[in-house]
């Protein structure tokens, strides 16, 4: 990679590091006086210079420090000044605001949905802020709090800054090249500066120093290919309509079918492997694109869920088509037409980074990406027919058909299942099984980056061969005490830790980047048939799918309607980071908590959605917890919510059918007025209603459970009575939605059973309380009680009659 690009990115990443130090209350090395102000303009720039002098590796000292970007002394300083100005476009509309708190406002707490006429759907809550603590999967760290609960003074800044400096010093001592150092420094800033506002004076402090710095680094890398004359013009606000950079979007299509279109054979052993493989494949393709375009990892805006967004030099636009073609050829050889990577782009002029302008170019990029998805394989030109539609040389051999994916393979081997001695498994599915097995017992995965392997048309490749075609090798490590060595020459190793790590495995013969990449890697060591036996009541699995409602609208218009949009590069990067933190990080913490006893099978958790499988009785509570925690994570912003679907299946039910069923029911939930609903037991419930129904379920379980189990030993017939009353009310054709036979019947049945139990007994009092609750609500919640009764019946059933 061009060292000038890396040099610019590094300076961009460090240009405002002095703000971090300044807020500790310490003084810079130089007395801040009139002469210093004339030389640096702002005091934090002196702190930036101090950091570079003390903590930058000696090999990088000849590089121009970023301390003078406010008062440039060289052409390089002007480049960084322009990158900072473009990245800081979010501050332009806030110059009249008074000083804000020195805390980072949670960005999800102030995104908004709008009606077609531009009116807000929901008002925004009070501001919520993150604490000044290193990033960690701890509810006291990643959940924001209102203004009055913050403790973010100089002392908190000082502790955070000192911890950052200790690790910065370690990076200096272990320097192994500017590219590795740059990415390690990027990850270090994420860990410590994710909660530090980039600015808070005369602006809303909703952009972290991490997000602002990495986007400044990205723009600096893009600008490094432009002439000094062009940089001068842009700084003087001339030629504002000329493109500065381009937004690039990547979308891996076919992901859903690829993951879920498998039979029940080895489903539990291959499903998580397939899902994690797609995460690895997205990373491999992203790294391939960056390598081919000559861009550092700082230029990645977001990556996850089969998507990625980055910003590149406008001069690389012609190269993008060739990169697209090469990716397509690799995927066709290894996956035929099952997976396709679409690339879309849009130029952004110098004036396009400003508030009220950037959203247009973000939308243009998405439109181009949609066009690319609709015109698959166009990049192949005249070769498309030969590469896409040419029949395979073999076919129709049932003995070589994979029992997992249904594809024929000349290299299929024995399935190894006692109930299917003749079954076969293809090399690809076999490798997914291996990945799933390794993932479940590992804390780390090492991504070895090198030159892509030669492309060949040989059939029978494994997942590792596909990744190798993009220049990535993979090894897993169970703990930090392992040593990793790759068989083939490796240029660099990117080590992912699936959780917050204190120490790392040793890697031989290659420089290492350390990166925390939250991933649910603990999966049950049993097949789905055995997993369902862990359920209480009926032996069934619960299949849960959830995703954020109106996510496209949140990215498109969440920061304001049209010309009032405050969307900028940094804000969209911050929004993406926050969603990933919740769905990749916090959902991982929930799934792996002791409450679920390692019984949650996370098919997927990332981006903005989840697909989880587990014993059915544990899934309703998990769904409710995810919804409630998302509300808390967003600062109780009514514009941020998710919808979900929870269904029950037998352990041998085909996964692809369960996924399709769940998708249809999820769409049903999303058609509920206002969304924010869960499809459960054949009905759709708003989350508040579902929470009340959960309480009702717990009350009914207590009533009908035996005393030895902590219950009241009440008659289970009351559950059937409540179900019948709910059905009667729902099926009434006379429009009497309040008063009907169910009203007096509920009073009669509940009163009679209370008298039989003794009105003063705990059971009698509980039954009377239910009667009065129904009466006080005019029987409007009878449907909830009916569903809660059905839920309780399933929970209390002894044994499984397979109905």
JOBELLIN-V124575 format. One record per pair of residues at least 12 apart in sequence whose ideal C-beta (glycine too) atoms are under 7 Angstrom apart, sorted by the first residue. I is the first residue (numbers start at 0). J is the second residue. D is the distance in Angstrom with one decimal. If there is no record, write none. Layout:
<<I	J	D> <I	J	D>>
This chain:
<<0	178	6.0> <0	293	5.4> <0	295	6.8> <1	293	5.8> <2	177	6.7> <3	223	5.2> <4	220	4.9> <4	223	5.2> <4	293	6.3> <4	295	6.7> <5	177	4.9> <5	178	5.9> <5	181	5.9> <5	295	6.0> <6	62	5.3> <7	78	6.3> <7	219	4.1> <7	220	5.3> <7	222	6.9> <7	223	4.0> <8	181	6.0> <8	216	4.4> <8	219	5.8> <8	220	4.3> <8	295	4.8> <8	297	4.8> <9	62	6.9> <9	177	6.8> <9	181	5.3> <10	62	7.0> <10	63	6.7> <10	65	4.3> <10	79	5.1> <10	219	6.3> <11	79	6.0> <11	82	5.1> <11	215	4.2> <11	216	3.6> <11	218	6.8> <11	219	3.4> <12	181	7.0> <12	184	6.1> <12	185	6.4> <12	188	7.0> <12	212	5.2> <12	213	6.6> <12	216	4.1> <12	297	6.3> <13	47	6.5> <13	50	7.0> <13	51	6.5> <13	65	5.0> <14	47	6.7> <14	65	4.0> <14	68	5.3> <14	79	5.4> <14	83	5.7> <14	215	5.9> <15	43	6.8> <15	47	6.9> <15	197	6.5> <15	208	6.4> <15	211	6.8> <15	212	6.0> <16	47	5.2> <16	50	5.1> <17	43	3.9> <17	44	5.9> <17	45	6.6> <17	46	3.0> <17	47	3.4> <17	50	6.6> <18	43	4.6> <18	208	6.4> <19	160	5.7> <19	192	6.3> <19	195	5.8> <19	208	6.2> <20	46	4.1> <20	50	6.6> <20	160	5.9> <21	42	6.3> <21	43	4.6> <21	46	5.1> <22	101	6.1> <22	153	6.9> <22	156	4.5> <23	153	5.8> <23	156	4.7> <23	157	4.2> <23	160	5.0> <24	153	3.8> <24	157	6.9> <27	42	6.5> <27	45	3.9> <27	46	5.1> <27	49	5.9> <28	45	7.0> <28	49	5.0> <29	45	5.3> <31	45	6.9> <38	70	6.4> <39	66	6.5> <39	67	6.9> <39	69	6.6> <39	70	5.9> <40	69	3.9> <40	70	4.4> <41	69	5.3> <44	66	4.8> <44	67	7.0> <44	69	5.6> <45	66	6.9> <47	65	5.9> <47	66	4.7> <48	64	5.6> <48	66	3.5> <51	64	4.3> <51	66	6.8> <54	164	6.9> <54	167	4.6> <54	168	6.2> <54	171	5.5> <55	171	7.0> <56	171	5.0> <56	174	3.8> <56	180	6.5> <58	174	6.2> <59	177	6.4> <63	75	4.6> <63	76	6.8> <65	79	5.5> <68	80	4.4> <68	83	5.7> <74	227	4.4> <77	230	5.4> <77	231	6.9> <77	234	6.1> <78	219	6.3> <78	222	5.3> <78	223	6.6> <78	230	5.6> <79	219	5.8> <80	234	6.6> <81	222	6.1> <81	230	5.6> <81	233	5.6> <81	234	5.5> <82	215	4.9> <82	218	4.1> <82	219	3.9> <82	222	5.7> <83	215	5.2> <85	218	5.2> <85	243	6.7> <85	352	4.4> <86	211	5.9> <86	214	4.5> <86	215	4.2> <86	218	5.6> <86	568	6.4> <86	569	5.9> <87	211	6.8> <88	352	4.2> <88	353	4.8> <88	354	6.1> <88	357	6.7> <88	567	4.8> <89	206	5.8> <89	354	6.6> <89	565	6.5> <89	567	4.2> <89	569	5.7> <89	570	5.6> <90	198	6.1> <90	202	4.3> <91	353	5.8> <91	354	5.2> <92	354	4.6> <92	565	6.3> <93	201	6.2> <93	202	3.9> <93	203	5.6> <94	201	5.3> <96	201	5.3> <96	202	6.2> <96	203	6.9> <98	199	7.0> <98	200	5.5> <99	199	4.3> <99	202	6.9> <99	203	6.4> <99	204	4.8> <100	128	6.5> <100	146	6.7> <100	199	6.5> <100	204	6.6> <101	151	6.0> <101	196	6.9> <101	199	5.6> <102	128	4.0> <102	129	7.0> <102	149	5.3> <102	151	4.4> <102	196	6.7> <102	204	6.7> <103	128	6.2> <103	129	5.0> <103	194	5.2> <103	195	6.5> <103	196	4.5> <103	204	5.8> <103	207	5.5> <104	126	5.2> <104	127	6.9> <104	128	5.6> <104	203	6.4> <104	204	5.4> <104	205	4.5> <105	127	4.7> <105	128	6.6> <105	129	5.9> <105	143	3.8> <105	634	5.3> <106	205	5.2> <106	570	6.8> <106	573	4.7> <106	574	5.6> <106	577	5.5> <107	577	5.3> <107	632	6.6> <107	633	4.0> <107	634	6.7> <107	636	6.1> <107	639	5.5> <108	124	6.1> <108	126	6.4> <108	127	4.3> <108	143	6.5> <108	633	5.9> <108	634	3.1> <108	636	5.2> <109	123	5.4> <109	205	6.7> <110	553	5.4> <110	557	3.7> <110	558	6.4> <110	574	6.8> <110	638	6.1> <110	639	7.0> <111	123	6.1> <111	557	6.1> <111	638	5.2> <112	549	5.8> <112	552	5.9> <112	638	4.8> <113	556	5.4> <113	560	4.8> <117	560	4.3> <117	561	6.9> <120	638	6.6> <121	637	4.0> <121	638	4.9> <123	636	6.6> <124	634	5.4> <124	635	5.1> <124	636	5.5> <125	145	5.7> <126	146	6.2> <127	143	3.8> <127	144	6.3> <127	145	5.7> <127	634	3.1> <128	143	5.6> <128	144	6.4> <128	146	6.7> <128	149	5.2> <129	143	5.0> <129	194	4.4> <130	149	6.9> <130	151	6.6> <130	194	6.7> <131	151	4.7> <131	155	4.1> <131	156	6.1> <131	159	5.3> <131	194	5.6> <132	194	6.6> <133	159	6.9> <133	162	6.4> <133	190	5.6> <133	191	5.7> <134	189	6.7> <134	190	5.1> <134	193	5.0> <135	499	5.0> <136	498	6.9> <136	499	6.1> <136	517	6.8> <136	584	5.4> <136	585	6.7> <136	587	7.0> <136	588	4.6> <141	580	6.1> <141	584	6.9> <141	585	6.4> <142	631	5.6> <142	632	5.9> <143	634	5.5> <159	191	5.9> <162	191	6.5> <163	187	6.9> <163	191	4.2> <166	187	5.6> <167	187	6.6> <170	183	5.5> <170	184	6.4> <170	187	6.8> <175	510	3.6> <176	510	5.5> <178	295	6.7> <179	491	6.0> <179	510	4.1> <179	512	5.7> <181	295	5.7> <181	297	6.7> <182	296	4.9> <182	512	4.6> <183	512	5.5> <183	513	6.3> <185	213	6.1> <185	296	6.5> <185	297	5.7> <186	513	6.4> <186	514	5.0> <188	209	4.8> <188	212	6.1> <189	209	5.3> <192	207	6.2> <192	208	4.2> <192	209	4.2> <193	207	5.4> <193	209	4.9> <194	207	6.6> <195	207	6.0> <195	208	4.3> <196	208	6.8> <197	211	3.6> <206	569	4.7> <206	570	6.5> <206	573	5.8> <207	573	6.4> <210	569	5.0> <210	572	4.9> <210	573	4.6> <210	576	6.6> <211	569	5.2> <213	297	5.3> <214	568	5.0> <214	569	4.8> <214	572	5.8> <216	297	4.0> <217	297	5.3> <217	298	4.2> <217	310	4.9> <218	244	6.4> <218	310	6.9> <220	294	6.2> <220	295	6.0> <220	297	6.6> <220	298	5.8> <221	243	6.9> <221	244	4.1> <221	310	6.3> <221	311	6.4> <221	312	4.4> <222	243	7.0> <224	312	4.9> <224	314	5.3> <233	349	4.6> <238	349	6.7> <239	348	6.2> <239	349	4.8> <239	350	3.5> <240	348	5.0> <240	350	6.4> <241	348	5.8> <241	349	6.3> <242	313	4.3> <242	346	3.9> <242	347	6.6> <242	348	5.4> <243	313	6.7> <243	347	6.1> <243	348	6.3> <243	349	4.8> <244	310	5.3> <244	311	6.5> <244	312	6.2> <244	313	5.7> <244	347	5.5> <245	311	5.6> <245	313	5.1> <245	316	5.9> <245	344	5.0> <245	345	6.4> <245	346	4.9> <245	347	6.5> <246	308	6.8> <246	310	5.9> <246	344	6.4> <246	345	5.1> <246	347	6.1> <246	360	6.2> <246	361	6.6> <246	364	4.2> <247	308	7.0> <247	309	5.1> <247	311	5.4> <247	319	6.8> <247	342	6.6> <247	344	4.8> <248	308	5.2> <248	343	4.8> <248	364	5.2> <248	365	6.5> <248	368	4.4> <249	284	6.9> <249	285	6.8> <249	288	6.9> <249	306	6.6> <249	307	4.6> <249	340	6.1> <249	342	5.5> <250	305	6.9> <250	306	5.5> <250	341	4.8> <250	368	5.8> <250	372	6.3> <251	277	7.0> <251	281	5.8> <251	305	4.0> <251	338	6.3> <251	340	5.4> <252	339	4.7> <252	341	6.2> <252	372	5.9> <253	337	5.4> <253	338	4.7> <253	339	6.0> <254	277	5.8> <254	305	4.5> <257	273	6.9> <257	277	6.9> <257	337	5.4> <257	338	5.9> <258	273	5.2> <258	274	5.5> <258	277	6.8> <258	602	7.0> <259	654	5.5> <259	655	4.6> <259	658	3.8> <260	655	4.6> <261	403	5.2> <261	404	5.4> <261	654	5.7> <261	655	6.4> <262	402	6.4> <262	403	6.1> <262	405	6.9> <262	653	5.9> <263	651	4.9> <263	652	6.9> <263	653	5.5> <263	654	6.8> <264	402	4.5> <264	403	5.2> <264	414	6.8> <264	416	6.5> <264	419	6.8> <264	422	6.6> <265	403	5.4> <265	432	6.2> <266	527	6.1> <266	654	4.9> <267	525	7.0> <267	526	4.5> <267	527	5.0> <267	600	6.7> <268	432	4.8> <268	435	5.8> <268	436	7.0> <269	403	5.8> <269	428	5.6> <269	431	4.5> <269	432	4.9> <269	435	6.1> <270	602	5.6> <270	654	6.2> <271	435	4.4> <271	438	6.4> <271	522	5.1> <271	600	7.0> <271	602	6.5> <272	431	3.7> <272	432	5.8> <272	433	7.0> <272	434	3.8> <272	435	3.1> <272	438	6.8> <273	431	4.8> <274	602	5.5> <274	603	4.9> <275	434	5.9> <275	438	5.4> <276	431	6.0> <276	434	5.7> <276	462	4.9> <277	305	6.2> <279	466	6.0> <279	473	6.4> <280	465	6.8> <280	466	6.7> <281	302	6.5> <281	305	5.6> <281	307	6.5> <282	302	6.9> <282	446	6.9> <283	466	5.0> <283	469	4.0> <283	471	4.2> <284	326	6.1> <284	340	5.7> <284	469	5.9> <285	299	6.8> <285	302	5.5> <285	307	4.8> <286	448	6.3> <286	470	6.7> <286	471	6.6> <287	326	6.8> <287	451	6.8> <287	469	4.4> <287	470	6.0> <288	322	5.7> <290	470	6.7> <291	318	6.9> <291	322	4.8> <292	311	5.6> <292	315	5.0> <292	318	6.2> <292	322	6.9> <294	311	5.8> <298	310	5.5> <298	311	6.5> <300	571	6.8> <300	572	5.0> <300	575	6.6> <301	572	6.7> <301	575	3.6> <303	579	5.4> <303	583	6.8> <303	605	5.1> <303	606	4.7> <304	605	5.3> <304	606	2.6> <313	346	5.6> <316	344	6.5> <319	342	6.1> <319	344	6.0> <320	378	6.1> <323	342	4.7> <323	378	4.8> <324	378	4.4> <324	379	6.5> <326	340	5.0> <327	340	7.0> <327	376	6.5> <327	378	5.9> <327	379	6.4> <328	454	6.5> <329	454	6.0> <329	468	4.7> <329	469	6.6> <331	386	5.6> <331	387	6.9> <332	454	6.2> <332	456	5.9> <333	460	5.4> <333	465	4.4> <333	468	6.7> <336	387	6.5> <339	375	5.5> <341	368	6.0> <341	371	4.0> <341	372	4.4> <342	371	6.0> <343	364	5.7> <343	367	3.6> <343	368	2.9> <343	370	6.9> <343	371	5.0> <344	364	6.2> <344	367	5.9> <345	360	5.2> <345	363	3.7> <345	364	3.9> <345	367	5.8> <347	360	4.6> <352	567	6.5> <352	568	6.3> <354	565	5.2> <354	567	6.6> <355	562	4.9> <355	563	6.7> <355	564	5.8> <357	566	5.4> <357	567	5.1> <357	568	6.4> <358	555	6.8> <358	564	4.3> <358	566	4.2> <361	566	6.6> <361	571	6.5> <362	555	6.2> <393	407	6.9> <393	409	6.3> <394	407	6.5> <399	411	4.9> <399	423	6.2> <400	423	6.6> <401	423	6.0> <401	424	5.6> <401	425	3.9> <401	428	5.6> <402	414	5.3> <402	419	6.3> <402	422	4.0> <402	423	6.1> <402	424	6.4> <403	424	5.7> <403	428	4.3> <404	425	6.6> <404	428	5.4> <406	425	6.0> <408	425	3.7> <408	426	6.6> <408	459	6.3> <409	458	6.2> <409	459	6.4> <410	425	7.0> <410	426	5.2> <410	459	3.4> <411	423	3.8> <411	424	6.2> <411	425	5.0> <412	424	6.2> <412	429	6.9> <426	459	5.2> <426	460	6.7> <426	461	5.0> <427	460	6.9> <427	461	6.2> <427	462	6.3> <430	461	3.7> <430	462	4.1> <430	463	6.1> <431	462	6.1> <434	462	6.2> <437	475	4.1> <438	475	7.0> <438	520	5.0> <439	520	6.3> <439	521	6.5> <439	522	4.8> <439	524	6.8> <440	477	5.6> <441	475	4.1> <441	476	6.0> <441	477	5.3> <441	520	6.4> <442	476	6.7> <442	477	6.5> <442	478	5.9> <442	496	6.5> <442	497	5.9> <442	498	6.7> <443	476	4.1> <443	494	5.9> <443	495	6.5> <443	496	5.5> <443	504	5.7> <444	473	6.3> <444	475	5.3> <444	495	5.0> <445	474	4.7> <445	476	6.5> <445	483	4.9> <445	492	5.3> <445	494	5.2> <445	506	6.5> <446	471	5.6> <446	473	6.2> <446	492	6.7> <446	493	4.4> <446	495	6.8> <447	471	6.8> <447	472	3.7> <447	485	4.7> <447	489	4.1> <447	492	5.4> <448	470	6.0> <448	471	6.2> <448	489	6.7> <448	490	5.6> <448	491	4.7> <448	493	6.5> <449	470	5.6> <449	472	6.9> <449	487	6.7> <449	488	6.2> <449	489	5.3> <449	490	5.2> <450	470	5.9> <451	468	5.7> <451	469	5.7> <451	470	4.2> <452	467	4.4> <452	468	5.5> <454	468	6.1> <472	485	5.6> <472	487	6.6> <472	489	6.7> <476	504	4.4> <479	500	6.9> <479	502	4.2> <479	503	5.5> <479	504	5.5> <481	504	4.6> <482	504	6.6> <482	505	4.6> <482	507	6.5> <483	504	5.4> <483	506	4.9> <484	507	4.5> <484	508	6.8> <489	509	4.4> <490	509	6.9> <491	509	6.0> <491	510	5.5> <491	512	6.7> <492	506	4.9> <492	509	4.8> <492	511	4.8> <493	512	4.6> <493	514	6.1> <494	506	6.8> <494	511	5.7> <494	512	6.7> <494	513	5.4> <494	514	6.7> <495	514	5.6> <495	516	4.1> <496	515	5.0> <496	516	7.0> <497	516	6.8> <497	517	6.7> <497	518	4.5> <497	520	4.7> <499	515	6.3> <500	515	6.3> <517	583	4.5> <517	584	4.0> <517	587	5.2> <518	583	6.8> <518	587	6.7> <519	587	4.5> <519	590	5.2> <519	591	6.8> <519	601	3.7> <519	604	5.0> <521	591	5.1> <521	597	5.7> <522	600	5.3> <522	601	6.6> <523	597	6.1> <523	598	5.7> <523	600	5.7> <527	540	6.0> <527	650	3.9> <528	650	3.6> <528	651	6.0> <530	598	6.8> <530	600	6.8> <530	614	6.6> <530	650	6.6> <531	614	6.5> <531	650	4.4> <533	598	5.5> <533	614	4.6> <534	614	3.6> <534	615	5.2> <534	616	5.2> <535	616	4.7> <535	794	6.0> <536	616	6.1> <536	793	5.1> <536	794	4.2> <536	795	6.1> <536	796	4.8> <537	615	7.0> <537	793	5.2> <537	796	5.3> <537	799	5.3> <538	799	3.9> <539	615	4.4> <539	647	4.3> <539	648	6.6> <539	649	6.5> <540	612	5.6> <540	613	6.9> <540	614	6.8> <540	615	6.0> <540	647	6.8> <540	648	5.3> <540	650	5.9> <541	613	5.8> <541	614	6.8> <541	615	3.8> <541	617	7.0> <541	618	3.1> <541	645	5.9> <541	647	5.9> <542	612	5.6> <542	646	5.2> <542	648	5.7> <542	657	5.0> <542	661	5.3> <543	611	4.6> <543	618	5.1> <543	621	6.8> <543	622	5.4> <543	643	6.3> <543	645	5.0> <544	610	5.2> <544	643	6.3> <544	644	5.2> <544	661	4.4> <544	662	6.9> <544	665	5.2> <545	608	6.3> <545	609	5.1> <545	622	6.7> <545	625	6.1> <545	641	5.0> <545	642	6.9> <545	643	3.7> <546	607	5.5> <546	608	3.4> <546	641	6.1> <547	607	4.2> <547	641	5.2> <548	640	5.5> <548	641	6.2> <548	642	5.5> <548	669	6.5> <548	674	4.0> <548	675	6.3> <550	607	5.2> <554	571	6.5> <554	574	6.7> <558	570	5.8> <578	607	5.1> <579	605	6.9> <581	629	6.4> <581	632	5.2> <582	604	6.0> <582	605	5.7> <582	606	6.2> <582	607	5.8> <582	608	6.8> <582	609	6.4> <583	604	6.3> <583	605	4.6> <585	628	6.4> <585	632	6.9> <586	604	4.6> <586	609	5.6> <586	625	6.4> <587	604	6.3> <589	621	6.7> <589	624	6.1> <589	625	6.7> <590	611	6.8> <595	613	6.9> <595	617	5.8> <598	613	5.3> <598	614	5.6> <598	617	6.4> <599	611	5.8> <599	613	4.4> <600	612	4.3> <600	613	6.1> <615	647	4.9> <616	794	5.9> <618	645	5.6> <619	645	6.3> <619	679	6.8> <619	693	6.7> <622	643	5.3> <622	645	5.6> <622	677	5.9> <623	689	6.2> <623	690	6.1> <623	693	6.1> <626	641	5.9> <626	686	4.8> <629	641	5.7> <640	674	6.6> <640	675	3.8> <642	665	6.4> <642	668	4.3> <642	669	4.9> <642	674	5.0> <642	675	6.4> <642	676	5.3> <643	665	6.7> <643	668	6.5> <643	677	4.7> <644	661	5.0> <644	664	3.9> <644	665	4.1> <644	668	5.9> <644	678	4.3> <645	677	6.4> <645	678	7.0> <645	679	4.9> <646	660	5.9> <646	661	6.0> <646	664	6.3> <664	678	4.2> <665	678	6.6> <667	683	6.0> <668	683	5.2> <671	683	5.0> <677	689	5.3> <680	786	5.1> <680	789	5.8> <680	790	6.5> <682	786	6.2> <688	783	6.3> <691	783	6.4> <692	783	4.6> <692	786	6.0> <692	787	5.1> <695	783	6.0> <695	784	5.7> <695	787	3.9> <696	787	4.3> <696	790	4.8> <696	791	5.6> <698	765	6.8> <699	718	6.3> <699	787	5.7> <699	788	5.9> <699	791	4.2> <700	791	5.0> <700	794	6.0> <700	795	6.7> <702	717	6.7> <702	762	6.6> <702	765	5.8> <703	715	4.7> <703	718	6.1> <703	791	6.3> <703	795	5.8> <704	795	6.8> <711	761	5.8> <711	762	4.2> <711	765	6.6> <713	756	6.8> <713	762	5.0> <714	752	6.5> <715	795	6.7> <717	752	6.0> <718	788	4.1> <718	791	5.6> <718	792	5.2> <720	748	4.9> <721	784	5.0> <721	785	5.5> <721	788	4.1> <722	785	4.9> <722	788	4.9> <722	789	5.8> <724	741	4.4> <724	744	6.0> <724	745	5.4> <724	781	5.9> <724	785	6.8> <725	781	5.1> <725	782	5.1> <725	784	6.4> <725	785	2.3> <726	785	6.7> <727	740	6.5> <727	741	5.0> <728	741	4.6> <728	778	6.8> <728	781	5.2> <728	782	7.0> <729	782	6.2> <737	777	5.1> <737	778	6.7> <741	778	6.4> <741	781	6.3> <742	778	5.4> <745	770	6.7> <745	773	5.5> <745	778	6.9> <746	770	6.0> <749	766	5.1> <749	769	6.0> <749	770	3.9> <750	770	6.4> <752	766	5.5> <753	766	4.1> <753	767	5.0>>
